[in-house]
Amino acid sequence: MAIGSGNRDTKDIGSWQEFFQRLIRAVKRLREDAVRTPEVCLERARVEMKVYEQYKNEPRIIQRARFLETYLREKTVFIAAMN
């Protein structure tokens, strides 16, 4: 038995089993993304702490601009060689 949705033809969607298998795969991917440990860039964190301490009396927008300027200037650039 095929399922239907809106104006789609029932042949386009497939059986209930196919639908639920796709749903299960999607839920598994979302769960893996949710429980994955977030990545932290220590280089960015150090620059951020330094800049926010240095410009602590400036308005927040100026602090953020100074952070971006400093971070982009000091960031290490990695270029991967392709063989």
PDB file of N, CA, C and O in Angstrom:
ATOM      1  N   MET A   1       0.837  -1.174   0.000  1.00  0.00           N
ATOM      2  CA  MET A   1       0.000   0.000   0.000  1.00  0.00           C
ATOM      3  C   MET A   1       0.883   1.239   0.000  1.00  0.00           C
ATOM      4  O   MET A   1       1.801   1.336   0.815  1.00  0.00           O
ATOM      5  N   ALA A   2       0.631   2.174  -0.883  1.00  0.00           N
ATOM      6  CA  ALA A   2       1.414   3.400  -0.968  1.00  0.00           C
ATOM      7  C   ALA A   2       0.706   4.507  -0.200  1.00  0.00           C
ATOM      8  O   ALA A   2      -0.518   4.506  -0.072  1.00  0.00           O
ATOM      9  N   ILE A   3       1.494   5.451   0.309  1.00  0.00           N
ATOM     10  CA  ILE A   3       0.909   6.566   1.044  1.00  0.00           C
ATOM     11  C   ILE A   3       0.920   7.816   0.184  1.00  0.00           C
ATOM     12  O   ILE A   3       1.725   7.939  -0.739  1.00  0.00           O
ATOM     13  N   GLY A   4       0.040   8.726   0.486  1.00  0.00           N
ATOM     14  CA  GLY A   4      -0.037   9.954  -0.290  1.00  0.00           C
ATOM     15  C   GLY A   4       0.108  11.171   0.588  1.00  0.00           C
ATOM     16  O   GLY A   4      -0.130  11.114   1.794  1.00  0.00           O
ATOM     17  N   SER A   5       0.500  12.279  -0.026  1.00  0.00           N
ATOM     18  CA  SER A   5       0.655  13.521   0.719  1.00  0.00           C
ATOM     19  C   SER A   5       0.335  14.682  -0.195  1.00  0.00           C
ATOM     20  O   SER A   5       1.021  14.899  -1.195  1.00  0.00           O
ATOM     21  N   GLY A   6      -0.703  15.432   0.140  1.00  0.00           N
ATOM     22  CA  GLY A   6      -1.041  16.626  -0.618  1.00  0.00           C
ATOM     23  C   GLY A   6      -1.336  16.320  -2.070  1.00  0.00           C
ATOM     24  O   GLY A   6      -2.157  15.455  -2.377  1.00  0.00           O
ATOM     25  N   ASN A   7      -0.664  17.032  -2.964  1.00  0.00           N
ATOM     26  CA  ASN A   7      -0.910  16.852  -4.388  1.00  0.00           C
ATOM     27  C   ASN A   7       0.043  15.845  -5.033  1.00  0.00           C
ATOM     28  O   ASN A   7       0.028  15.689  -6.254  1.00  0.00           O
ATOM     29  N   ARG A   8       0.859  15.170  -4.254  1.00  0.00           N
ATOM     30  CA  ARG A   8       1.774  14.169  -4.805  1.00  0.00           C
ATOM     31  C   ARG A   8       1.006  12.906  -5.169  1.00  0.00           C
ATOM     32  O   ARG A   8      -0.004  12.566  -4.553  1.00  0.00           O
ATOM     33  N   ASP A   9       1.504  12.240  -6.162  1.00  0.00           N
ATOM     34  CA  ASP A   9       0.944  10.947  -6.541  1.00  0.00           C
ATOM     35  C   ASP A   9       1.450   9.911  -5.543  1.00  0.00           C
ATOM     36  O   ASP A   9       2.597   9.991  -5.104  1.00  0.00           O
ATOM     37  N   THR A  10       0.627   8.957  -5.183  1.00  0.00           N
ATOM     38  CA  THR A  10       1.029   7.964  -4.188  1.00  0.00           C
ATOM     39  C   THR A  10       2.213   7.121  -4.655  1.00  0.00           C
ATOM     40  O   THR A  10       2.942   6.579  -3.825  1.00  0.00           O
ATOM     41  N   LYS A  11       2.415   7.003  -5.946  1.00  0.00           N
ATOM     42  CA  LYS A  11       3.548   6.228  -6.453  1.00  0.00           C
ATOM     43  C   LYS A  11       4.877   6.932  -6.183  1.00  0.00           C
ATOM     44  O   LYS A  11       5.917   6.279  -6.098  1.00  0.00           O
ATOM     45  N   ASP A  12       4.849   8.270  -6.047  1.00  0.00           N
ATOM     46  CA  ASP A  12       6.075   9.030  -5.823  1.00  0.00           C
ATOM     47  C   ASP A  12       6.644   8.836  -4.424  1.00  0.00           C
ATOM     48  O   ASP A  12       7.850   8.978  -4.221  1.00  0.00           O
ATOM     49  N   ILE A  13       5.801   8.517  -3.472  1.00  0.00           N
ATOM     50  CA  ILE A  13       6.228   8.449  -2.083  1.00  0.00           C
ATOM     51  C   ILE A  13       6.661   7.050  -1.689  1.00  0.00           C
ATOM     52  O   ILE A  13       7.665   6.918  -0.989  1.00  0.00           O
ATOM     53  N   GLY A  14       5.986   6.031  -2.081  1.00  0.00           N
ATOM     54  CA  GLY A  14       6.372   4.665  -1.755  1.00  0.00           C
ATOM     55  C   GLY A  14       5.519   4.075  -0.659  1.00  0.00           C
ATOM     56  O   GLY A  14       4.466   4.609  -0.310  1.00  0.00           O
ATOM     57  N   SER A  15       5.990   2.960  -0.118  1.00  0.00           N
ATOM     58  CA  SER A  15       5.224   2.247   0.904  1.00  0.00           C
ATOM     59  C   SER A  15       5.457   2.867   2.277  1.00  0.00           C
ATOM     60  O   SER A  15       6.350   3.693   2.464  1.00  0.00           O
ATOM     61  N   TRP A  16       4.627   2.444   3.235  1.00  0.00           N
ATOM     62  CA  TRP A  16       4.783   2.907   4.608  1.00  0.00           C
ATOM     63  C   TRP A  16       6.146   2.506   5.156  1.00  0.00           C
ATOM     64  O   TRP A  16       6.777   3.281   5.875  1.00  0.00           O
ATOM     65  N   GLN A  17       6.598   1.321   4.827  1.00  0.00           N
ATOM     66  CA  GLN A  17       7.891   0.857   5.321  1.00  0.00           C
ATOM     67  C   GLN A  17       9.020   1.734   4.808  1.00  0.00           C
ATOM     68  O   GLN A  17       9.919   2.095   5.568  1.00  0.00           O
ATOM     69  N   GLU A  18       8.983   2.079   3.527  1.00  0.00           N
ATOM     70  CA  GLU A  18      10.015   2.959   2.965  1.00  0.00           C
ATOM     71  C   GLU A  18       9.974   4.325   3.643  1.00  0.00           C
ATOM     72  O   GLU A  18      11.012   4.904   3.964  1.00  0.00           O
ATOM     73  N   PHE A  19       8.763   4.828   3.853  1.00  0.00           N
ATOM     74  CA  PHE A  19       8.600   6.125   4.503  1.00  0.00           C
ATOM     75  C   PHE A  19       9.206   6.112   5.901  1.00  0.00           C
ATOM     76  O   PHE A  19       9.960   7.019   6.253  1.00  0.00           O
ATOM     77  N   PHE A  20       8.892   5.104   6.696  1.00  0.00           N
ATOM     78  CA  PHE A  20       9.390   5.035   8.056  1.00  0.00           C
ATOM     79  C   PHE A  20      10.894   4.747   8.102  1.00  0.00           C
ATOM     80  O   PHE A  20      11.575   5.202   9.021  1.00  0.00           O
ATOM     81  N   GLN A  21      11.415   4.007   7.138  1.00  0.00           N
ATOM     82  CA  GLN A  21      12.858   3.789   7.091  1.00  0.00           C
ATOM     83  C   GLN A  21      13.592   5.107   6.849  1.00  0.00           C
ATOM     84  O   GLN A  21      14.615   5.373   7.480  1.00  0.00           O
ATOM     85  N   ARG A  22      13.075   5.931   5.937  1.00  0.00           N
ATOM     86  CA  ARG A  22      13.681   7.244   5.692  1.00  0.00           C
ATOM     87  C   ARG A  22      13.561   8.122   6.929  1.00  0.00           C
ATOM     88  O   ARG A  22      14.491   8.852   7.271  1.00  0.00           O
ATOM     89  N   LEU A  23      12.417   8.051   7.597  1.00  0.00           N
ATOM     90  CA  LEU A  23      12.198   8.831   8.807  1.00  0.00           C
ATOM     91  C   LEU A  23      13.163   8.402   9.909  1.00  0.00           C
ATOM     92  O   LEU A  23      13.735   9.245  10.600  1.00  0.00           O
ATOM     93  N   ILE A  24      13.342   7.113  10.068  1.00  0.00           N
ATOM     94  CA  ILE A  24      14.257   6.592  11.089  1.00  0.00           C
ATOM     95  C   ILE A  24      15.684   7.039  10.803  1.00  0.00           C
ATOM     96  O   ILE A  24      16.397   7.441  11.722  1.00  0.00           O
ATOM     97  N   ARG A  25      16.114   6.975   9.544  1.00  0.00           N
ATOM     98  CA  ARG A  25      17.467   7.422   9.185  1.00  0.00           C
ATOM     99  C   ARG A  25      17.643   8.909   9.486  1.00  0.00           C
ATOM    100  O   ARG A  25      18.685   9.322   9.994  1.00  0.00           O
ATOM    101  N   ALA A  26      16.633   9.709   9.176  1.00  0.00           N
ATOM    102  CA  ALA A  26      16.710  11.149   9.438  1.00  0.00           C
ATOM    103  C   ALA A  26      16.806  11.432  10.936  1.00  0.00           C
ATOM    104  O   ALA A  26      17.583  12.289  11.357  1.00  0.00           O
ATOM    105  N   VAL A  27      16.026  10.722  11.736  1.00  0.00           N
ATOM    106  CA  VAL A  27      16.050  10.914  13.187  1.00  0.00           C
ATOM    107  C   VAL A  27      17.408  10.498  13.742  1.00  0.00           C
ATOM    108  O   VAL A  27      17.935  11.167  14.631  1.00  0.00           O
ATOM    109  N   LYS A  28      17.982   9.415  13.242  1.00  0.00           N
ATOM    110  CA  LYS A  28      19.304   8.975  13.702  1.00  0.00           C
ATOM    111  C   LYS A  28      20.362  10.029  13.397  1.00  0.00           C
ATOM    112  O   LYS A  28      21.217  10.316  14.236  1.00  0.00           O
ATOM    113  N   ARG A  29      20.306  10.610  12.186  1.00  0.00           N
ATOM    114  CA  ARG A  29      21.271  11.661  11.827  1.00  0.00           C
ATOM    115  C   ARG A  29      21.111  12.876  12.746  1.00  0.00           C
ATOM    116  O   ARG A  29      22.104  13.443  13.203  1.00  0.00           O
ATOM    117  N   LEU A  30      19.878  13.271  13.012  1.00  0.00           N
ATOM    118  CA  LEU A  30      19.644  14.419  13.894  1.00  0.00           C
ATOM    119  C   LEU A  30      20.129  14.145  15.309  1.00  0.00           C
ATOM    120  O   LEU A  30      20.688  15.023  15.966  1.00  0.00           O
ATOM    121  N   ARG A  31      19.907  12.909  15.777  1.00  0.00           N
ATOM    122  CA  ARG A  31      20.360  12.551  17.119  1.00  0.00           C
ATOM    123  C   ARG A  31      21.886  12.591  17.201  1.00  0.00           C
ATOM    124  O   ARG A  31      22.443  13.108  18.169  1.00  0.00           O
ATOM    125  N   GLU A  32      22.559  12.049  16.191  1.00  0.00           N
ATOM    126  CA  GLU A  32      24.025  12.077  16.170  1.00  0.00           C
ATOM    127  C   GLU A  32      24.545  13.509  16.180  1.00  0.00           C
ATOM    128  O   GLU A  32      25.521  13.814  16.867  1.00  0.00           O
ATOM    129  N   ASP A  33      23.902  14.381  15.426  1.00  0.00           N
ATOM    130  CA  ASP A  33      24.308  15.788  15.406  1.00  0.00           C
ATOM    131  C   ASP A  33      24.091  16.447  16.769  1.00  0.00           C
ATOM    132  O   ASP A  33      24.888  17.284  17.191  1.00  0.00           O
ATOM    133  N   ALA A  34      23.015  16.069  17.452  1.00  0.00           N
ATOM    134  CA  ALA A  34      22.681  16.688  18.737  1.00  0.00           C
ATOM    135  C   ALA A  34      23.627  16.254  19.851  1.00  0.00           C
ATOM    136  O   ALA A  34      23.928  17.051  20.740  1.00  0.00           O
ATOM    137  N   VAL A  35      24.098  15.022  19.826  1.00  0.00           N
ATOM    138  CA  VAL A  35      24.940  14.528  20.923  1.00  0.00           C
ATOM    139  C   VAL A  35      26.431  14.657  20.644  1.00  0.00           C
ATOM    140  O   VAL A  35      27.251  14.351  21.510  1.00  0.00           O
ATOM    141  N   ARG A  36      26.789  15.105  19.452  1.00  0.00           N
ATOM    142  CA  ARG A  36      28.205  15.276  19.110  1.00  0.00           C
ATOM    143  C   ARG A  36      28.808  16.389  19.956  1.00  0.00           C
ATOM    144  O   ARG A  36      28.168  17.416  20.184  1.00  0.00           O
ATOM    145  N   THR A  37      30.025  16.189  20.418  1.00  0.00           N
ATOM    146  CA  THR A  37      30.718  17.192  21.211  1.00  0.00           C
ATOM    147  C   THR A  37      31.052  18.387  20.327  1.00  0.00           C
ATOM    148  O   THR A  37      31.648  18.226  19.262  1.00  0.00           O
ATOM    149  N   PRO A  38      30.672  19.584  20.762  1.00  0.00           N
ATOM    150  CA  PRO A  38      30.965  20.756  19.933  1.00  0.00           C
ATOM    151  C   PRO A  38      32.468  21.017  19.861  1.00  0.00           C
ATOM    152  O   PRO A  38      33.204  20.741  20.808  1.00  0.00           O
ATOM    153  N   GLU A  39      32.904  21.543  18.744  1.00  0.00           N
ATOM    154  CA  GLU A  39      34.312  21.861  18.559  1.00  0.00           C
ATOM    155  C   GLU A  39      34.587  23.256  19.105  1.00  0.00           C
ATOM    156  O   GLU A  39      33.773  24.167  18.950  1.00  0.00           O
ATOM    157  N   VAL A  40      35.741  23.414  19.746  1.00  0.00           N
ATOM    158  CA  VAL A  40      36.123  24.704  20.311  1.00  0.00           C
ATOM    159  C   VAL A  40      37.457  25.104  19.704  1.00  0.00           C
ATOM    160  O   VAL A  40      38.406  24.321  19.705  1.00  0.00           O
ATOM    161  N   CYS A  41      37.527  26.318  19.187  1.00  0.00           N
ATOM    162  CA  CYS A  41      38.769  26.845  18.631  1.00  0.00           C
ATOM    163  C   CYS A  41      39.481  27.627  19.729  1.00  0.00           C
ATOM    164  O   CYS A  41      39.056  28.721  20.099  1.00  0.00           O
ATOM    165  N   LEU A  42      40.569  27.057  20.247  1.00  0.00           N
ATOM    166  CA  LEU A  42      41.296  27.708  21.332  1.00  0.00           C
ATOM    167  C   LEU A  42      41.938  29.006  20.874  1.00  0.00           C
ATOM    168  O   LEU A  42      42.042  29.961  21.643  1.00  0.00           O
ATOM    169  N   GLU A  43      42.366  29.039  19.630  1.00  0.00           N
ATOM    170  CA  GLU A  43      42.970  30.256  19.088  1.00  0.00           C
ATOM    171  C   GLU A  43      41.962  31.408  19.137  1.00  0.00           C
ATOM    172  O   GLU A  43      42.302  32.524  19.531  1.00  0.00           O
ATOM    173  N   ARG A  44      40.740  31.129  18.738  1.00  0.00           N
ATOM    174  CA  ARG A  44      39.680  32.146  18.747  1.00  0.00           C
ATOM    175  C   ARG A  44      39.349  32.561  20.173  1.00  0.00           C
ATOM    176  O   ARG A  44      39.182  33.749  20.448  1.00  0.00           O
ATOM    177  N   ALA A  45      39.255  31.604  21.073  1.00  0.00           N
ATOM    178  CA  ALA A  45      38.918  31.904  22.465  1.00  0.00           C
ATOM    179  C   ALA A  45      39.975  32.784  23.119  1.00  0.00           C
ATOM    180  O   ALA A  45      39.639  33.704  23.864  1.00  0.00           O
ATOM    181  N   ARG A  46      41.249  32.510  22.848  1.00  0.00           N
ATOM    182  CA  ARG A  46      42.327  33.317  23.432  1.00  0.00           C
ATOM    183  C   ARG A  46      42.291  34.753  22.922  1.00  0.00           C
ATOM    184  O   ARG A  46      42.445  35.699  23.694  1.00  0.00           O
ATOM    185  N   VAL A  47      42.085  34.907  21.614  1.00  0.00           N
ATOM    186  CA  VAL A  47      42.001  36.250  21.039  1.00  0.00           C
ATOM    187  C   VAL A  47      40.798  36.990  21.608  1.00  0.00           C
ATOM    188  O   VAL A  47      40.885  38.174  21.935  1.00  0.00           O
ATOM    189  N   GLU A  48      39.678  36.287  21.724  1.00  0.00           N
ATOM    190  CA  GLU A  48      38.465  36.911  22.242  1.00  0.00           C
ATOM    191  C   GLU A  48      38.666  37.407  23.677  1.00  0.00           C
ATOM    192  O   GLU A  48      38.283  38.531  24.001  1.00  0.00           O
ATOM    193  N   MET A  49      39.253  36.589  24.523  1.00  0.00           N
ATOM    194  CA  MET A  49      39.489  36.997  25.907  1.00  0.00           C
ATOM    195  C   MET A  49      40.432  38.189  25.976  1.00  0.00           C
ATOM    196  O   MET A  49      40.203  39.129  26.737  1.00  0.00           O
ATOM    197  N   LYS A  50      41.496  38.146  25.175  1.00  0.00           N
ATOM    198  CA  LYS A  50      42.476  39.228  25.168  1.00  0.00           C
ATOM    199  C   LYS A  50      41.850  40.546  24.714  1.00  0.00           C
ATOM    200  O   LYS A  50      42.047  41.582  25.349  1.00  0.00           O
ATOM    201  N   VAL A  51      41.101  40.503  23.621  1.00  0.00           N
ATOM    202  CA  VAL A  51      40.511  41.721  23.057  1.00  0.00           C
ATOM    203  C   VAL A  51      39.438  42.285  23.970  1.00  0.00           C
ATOM    204  O   VAL A  51      39.398  43.496  24.188  1.00  0.00           O
ATOM    205  N   TYR A  52      38.563  41.438  24.514  1.00  0.00           N
ATOM    206  CA  TYR A  52      37.497  41.933  25.378  1.00  0.00           C
ATOM    207  C   TYR A  52      38.065  42.517  26.678  1.00  0.00           C
ATOM    208  O   TYR A  52      37.480  43.440  27.245  1.00  0.00           O
ATOM    209  N   GLU A  53      39.180  41.998  27.145  1.00  0.00           N
ATOM    210  CA  GLU A  53      39.819  42.572  28.326  1.00  0.00           C
ATOM    211  C   GLU A  53      40.471  43.914  27.969  1.00  0.00           C
ATOM    212  O   GLU A  53      40.394  44.876  28.734  1.00  0.00           O
ATOM    213  N   GLN A  54      41.102  43.962  26.815  1.00  0.00           N
ATOM    214  CA  GLN A  54      41.793  45.176  26.395  1.00  0.00           C
ATOM    215  C   GLN A  54      40.807  46.330  26.126  1.00  0.00           C
ATOM    216  O   GLN A  54      41.112  47.484  26.425  1.00  0.00           O
ATOM    217  N   TYR A  55      39.653  46.025  25.573  1.00  0.00           N
ATOM    218  CA  TYR A  55      38.676  47.052  25.208  1.00  0.00           C
ATOM    219  C   TYR A  55      37.411  46.973  26.071  1.00  0.00           C
ATOM    220  O   TYR A  55      36.307  47.217  25.583  1.00  0.00           O
ATOM    221  N   LYS A  56      37.574  46.637  27.342  1.00  0.00           N
ATOM    222  CA  LYS A  56      36.420  46.422  28.215  1.00  0.00           C
ATOM    223  C   LYS A  56      35.580  47.681  28.440  1.00  0.00           C
ATOM    224  O   LYS A  56      34.402  47.571  28.777  1.00  0.00           O
ATOM    225  N   ASN A  57      36.150  48.860  28.263  1.00  0.00           N
ATOM    226  CA  ASN A  57      35.402  50.099  28.480  1.00  0.00           C
ATOM    227  C   ASN A  57      34.753  50.640  27.206  1.00  0.00           C
ATOM    228  O   ASN A  57      34.069  51.663  27.244  1.00  0.00           O
ATOM    229  N   GLU A  58      34.961  49.967  26.093  1.00  0.00           N
ATOM    230  CA  GLU A  58      34.383  50.385  24.810  1.00  0.00           C
ATOM    231  C   GLU A  58      32.968  49.815  24.667  1.00  0.00           C
ATOM    232  O   GLU A  58      32.620  48.842  25.335  1.00  0.00           O
ATOM    233  N   PRO A  59      32.155  50.420  23.796  1.00  0.00           N
ATOM    234  CA  PRO A  59      30.835  49.838  23.521  1.00  0.00           C
ATOM    235  C   PRO A  59      30.976  48.433  22.919  1.00  0.00           C
ATOM    236  O   PRO A  59      31.981  48.110  22.287  1.00  0.00           O
ATOM    237  N   ARG A  60      29.959  47.622  23.130  1.00  0.00           N
ATOM    238  CA  ARG A  60      30.004  46.212  22.690  1.00  0.00           C
ATOM    239  C   ARG A  60      30.281  46.089  21.190  1.00  0.00           C
ATOM    240  O   ARG A  60      31.029  45.203  20.776  1.00  0.00           O
ATOM    241  N   ILE A  61      29.698  46.951  20.381  1.00  0.00           N
ATOM    242  CA  ILE A  61      29.897  46.858  18.935  1.00  0.00           C
ATOM    243  C   ILE A  61      31.357  47.120  18.558  1.00  0.00           C
ATOM    244  O   ILE A  61      31.879  46.512  17.624  1.00  0.00           O
ATOM    245  N   ILE A  62      32.008  48.021  19.285  1.00  0.00           N
ATOM    246  CA  ILE A  62      33.429  48.302  19.044  1.00  0.00           C
ATOM    247  C   ILE A  62      34.263  47.108  19.492  1.00  0.00           C
ATOM    248  O   ILE A  62      35.224  46.738  18.817  1.00  0.00           O
ATOM    249  N   GLN A  63      33.909  46.504  20.621  1.00  0.00           N
ATOM    250  CA  GLN A  63      34.622  45.312  21.090  1.00  0.00           C
ATOM    251  C   GLN A  63      34.552  44.204  20.048  1.00  0.00           C
ATOM    252  O   GLN A  63      35.555  43.554  19.755  1.00  0.00           O
ATOM    253  N   ARG A  64      33.375  43.993  19.496  1.00  0.00           N
ATOM    254  CA  ARG A  64      33.207  42.925  18.506  1.00  0.00           C
ATOM    255  C   ARG A  64      33.993  43.220  17.239  1.00  0.00           C
ATOM    256  O   ARG A  64      34.574  42.317  16.635  1.00  0.00           O
ATOM    257  N   ALA A  65      34.011  44.497  16.835  1.00  0.00           N
ATOM    258  CA  ALA A  65      34.780  44.872  15.644  1.00  0.00           C
ATOM    259  C   ALA A  65      36.273  44.675  15.882  1.00  0.00           C
ATOM    260  O   ALA A  65      36.984  44.164  15.017  1.00  0.00           O
ATOM    261  N   ARG A  66      36.743  45.082  17.061  1.00  0.00           N
ATOM    262  CA  ARG A  66      38.165  44.887  17.401  1.00  0.00           C
ATOM    263  C   ARG A  66      38.513  43.402  17.466  1.00  0.00           C
ATOM    264  O   ARG A  66      39.586  42.986  17.029  1.00  0.00           O
ATOM    265  N   PHE A  67      37.590  42.606  18.018  1.00  0.00           N
ATOM    266  CA  PHE A  67      37.825  41.160  18.064  1.00  0.00           C
ATOM    267  C   PHE A  67      37.969  40.587  16.663  1.00  0.00           C
ATOM    268  O   PHE A  67      38.903  39.832  16.393  1.00  0.00           O
ATOM    269  N   LEU A  68      37.052  40.939  15.772  1.00  0.00           N
ATOM    270  CA  LEU A  68      37.114  40.416  14.410  1.00  0.00           C
ATOM    271  C   LEU A  68      38.405  40.844  13.726  1.00  0.00           C
ATOM    272  O   LEU A  68      39.067  40.035  13.075  1.00  0.00           O
ATOM    273  N   GLU A  69      38.760  42.109  13.875  1.00  0.00           N
ATOM    274  CA  GLU A  69      39.996  42.614  13.277  1.00  0.00           C
ATOM    275  C   GLU A  69      41.211  41.835  13.782  1.00  0.00           C
ATOM    276  O   GLU A  69      42.040  41.386  12.990  1.00  0.00           O
ATOM    277  N   THR A  70      41.310  41.678  15.094  1.00  0.00           N
ATOM    278  CA  THR A  70      42.454  40.993  15.696  1.00  0.00           C
ATOM    279  C   THR A  70      42.460  39.517  15.335  1.00  0.00           C
ATOM    280  O   THR A  70      43.510  38.962  15.012  1.00  0.00           O
ATOM    281  N   TYR A  71      41.311  38.885  15.387  1.00  0.00           N
ATOM    282  CA  TYR A  71      41.225  37.457  15.082  1.00  0.00           C
ATOM    283  C   TYR A  71      41.638  37.170  13.647  1.00  0.00           C
ATOM    284  O   TYR A  71      42.386  36.227  13.390  1.00  0.00           O
ATOM    285  N   LEU A  72      41.155  37.977  12.716  1.00  0.00           N
ATOM    286  CA  LEU A  72      41.508  37.749  11.310  1.00  0.00           C
ATOM    287  C   LEU A  72      42.986  38.037  11.049  1.00  0.00           C
ATOM    288  O   LEU A  72      43.596  37.399  10.192  1.00  0.00           O
ATOM    289  N   ARG A  73      43.557  38.975  11.769  1.00  0.00           N
ATOM    290  CA  ARG A  73      44.970  39.295  11.607  1.00  0.00           C
ATOM    291  C   ARG A  73      45.860  38.189  12.172  1.00  0.00           C
ATOM    292  O   ARG A  73      46.895  37.864  11.589  1.00  0.00           O
ATOM    293  N   GLU A  74      45.456  37.608  13.311  1.00  0.00           N
ATOM    294  CA  GLU A  74      46.314  36.647  14.015  1.00  0.00           C
ATOM    295  C   GLU A  74      46.007  35.187  13.713  1.00  0.00           C
ATOM    296  O   GLU A  74      46.771  34.308  14.113  1.00  0.00           O
ATOM    297  N   LYS A  75      44.914  34.907  13.019  1.00  0.00           N
ATOM    298  CA  LYS A  75      44.506  33.525  12.758  1.00  0.00           C
ATOM    299  C   LYS A  75      45.541  32.797  11.918  1.00  0.00           C
ATOM    300  O   LYS A  75      46.066  33.339  10.946  1.00  0.00           O
ATOM    301  N   THR A  76      45.825  31.568  12.304  1.00  0.00           N
ATOM    302  CA  THR A  76      46.722  30.713  11.542  1.00  0.00           C
ATOM    303  C   THR A  76      45.973  30.190  10.327  1.00  0.00           C
ATOM    304  O   THR A  76      44.845  29.710  10.439  1.00  0.00           O
ATOM    305  N   VAL A  77      46.611  30.285   9.164  1.00  0.00           N
ATOM    306  CA  VAL A  77      45.986  29.812   7.926  1.00  0.00           C
ATOM    307  C   VAL A  77      46.659  28.494   7.533  1.00  0.00           C
ATOM    308  O   VAL A  77      47.882  28.412   7.415  1.00  0.00           O
ATOM    309  N   PHE A  78      45.830  27.469   7.335  1.00  0.00           N
ATOM    310  CA  PHE A  78      46.330  26.168   6.902  1.00  0.00           C
ATOM    311  C   PHE A  78      45.963  25.964   5.447  1.00  0.00           C
ATOM    312  O   PHE A  78      44.809  26.138   5.057  1.00  0.00           O
ATOM    313  N   ILE A  79      46.949  25.595   4.649  1.00  0.00           N
ATOM    314  CA  ILE A  79      46.689  25.297   3.237  1.00  0.00           C
ATOM    315  C   ILE A  79      47.111  23.851   3.014  1.00  0.00           C
ATOM    316  O   ILE A  79      48.284  23.503   3.150  1.00  0.00           O
ATOM    317  N   ALA A  80      46.143  23.023   2.672  1.00  0.00           N
ATOM    318  CA  ALA A  80      46.408  21.601   2.447  1.00  0.00           C
ATOM    319  C   ALA A  80      46.925  21.408   1.034  1.00  0.00           C
ATOM    320  O   ALA A  80      46.337  21.895   0.069  1.00  0.00           O
ATOM    321  N   ALA A  81      48.033  20.688   0.926  1.00  0.00           N
ATOM    322  CA  ALA A  81      48.606  20.400  -0.390  1.00  0.00           C
ATOM    323  C   ALA A  81      47.857  19.219  -0.993  1.00  0.00           C
ATOM    324  O   ALA A  81      47.610  18.222  -0.315  1.00  0.00           O
ATOM    325  N   MET A  82      47.499  19.332  -2.258  1.00  0.00           N
ATOM    326  CA  MET A  82      46.792  18.266  -2.961  1.00  0.00           C
ATOM    327  C   MET A  82      47.778  17.596  -3.922  1.00  0.00           C
ATOM    328  O   MET A  82      48.470  18.265  -4.690  1.00  0.00           O
ATOM    329  N   ASN A  83      47.825  16.295  -3.865  1.00  0.00           N
ATOM    330  CA  ASN A  83      48.730  15.544  -4.761  1.00  0.00           C
ATOM    331  C   ASN A  83      47.991  15.071  -5.975  1.00  0.00           C
ATOM    332  O   ASN A  83      48.578  14.424  -6.843  1.00  0.00           O
TER     333      ASN A  83
END
